[in-house]
Amino acid sequence: MEQSAQAAITIVLLNRWDTLPNMPDLDAFCADDCGKGAAGQVSITQMRYRRTRKIVFFHLPDFGGFEVGKDCVIARAAQEFQSIRVTDPLPCAPDVRRSTAWQLPAGLGRI
């Protein structure tokens, strides 16, 4: 069954940040926020007219790999699904930093 519209939230799991350029549509969202050890979780909200889209990137090695950190990644992803702006404390792995950015519509920049 095909999805009729894009998802409001997309979760991206990465084993290496350097694979992101191979996905140019997702790489464009991350800009300088992803990679280089900046954060293990990067949440980018793109404000659009009529619709807002959020993409959350998880760098799995920061969580100990998927097998070790899957419960934590699932808990953090669930937290992202609950609201566009997450203000609650992180549910697990407090040493793995969460970075956020807002991408403004019509090429107005990022905040």
N, C-alpha and C positions, 0 to 999 in steps of 0.2 A: 504494500500500500504506500503510495507516495504522499509526502507531506505537502499540503496545499500552500503553506506559508512558512517563512523562515522562523526558526525558534527564537524566542525572546532571549534565552540564555543558552550559550554554547560552552561546553566543558571540553578543554583540550588537555590531554595527558601527554607529556613529553619525557623521554628518557635523556635527551640531550637538547640544549638550547640551540645548538648549531644546526639542527634539522629544520628549524623554523623557516629559514629562507626558502626551503623547498616547498613551502605552502604560502605563496605570496599573498593570498587573500587574508590569511591570518597574520602573517608577518607584518602587514601594513598596520594592523591594529596595535601591535606591541611596540613599535617604534623603538625607543631606547629603554623602555621599561623592562623588557625581557632580557635574560642572559646576563653574562658577566657577574654572576653571583649576587645580583641585586636583591632578589627575593625568590622564595620557593613557590609562592602563589602570587599571581598577578591578575587583578580584576580590572577590566577596562570596560567602561560603559560608554557606548556611542549614542549620543542624543540625536535623534532624527525627528523630522517632522512626521507626526502621526504615530511614530513607533520608536521605542528605545530598544537598543540591542546591547546585551552584555556578553562578553567573552571572558572566561576565567581559565587561565593557564596554570597548570600544576607541573612543576619540575619534580618528577618522581624520585630522583636520587636524594633530594633534600628531605624526603619523607622516609628514607631507608629503602627505596624501591617499592614497587607496587605490592608485592606479596607481604612485606612488613608493614607498610603504611597505608594499605587500602582502606581500612576502617576510618583512619583519620582523613584521608582524601574524600571519602564518601560523606563524612560528617561536615567537613568544610564546604563541600559542594552543596549539600542540603541547606547549609546556612546561606549560601549565595542565592539559592532558589527562593528563599523566604522573602527577600526584599531586594530592591535595586540598590539601596544604600545600606550596607551592613555596618552596624555600630556595636553589636554584641561582642563580648570577648571571644577569642578563638576557642573552639571546643576542644582542641588537642594540639600537640606539638607547638607549644608557645615559642620555641626557639626558631621555628620556621617563619620567616617574616612574610607578611601579606602586604602587597603594594597595590594601590588603587590609582586610577586615572579616569578622567572624564574627557571624552572627545566631543567637542562642540559641533553642531551642524554647519553645513555650508562652508567647510574649510576654515572655520573661525579659530581653530587651534585646540589646545588641550589644557586642562586644569587639573 
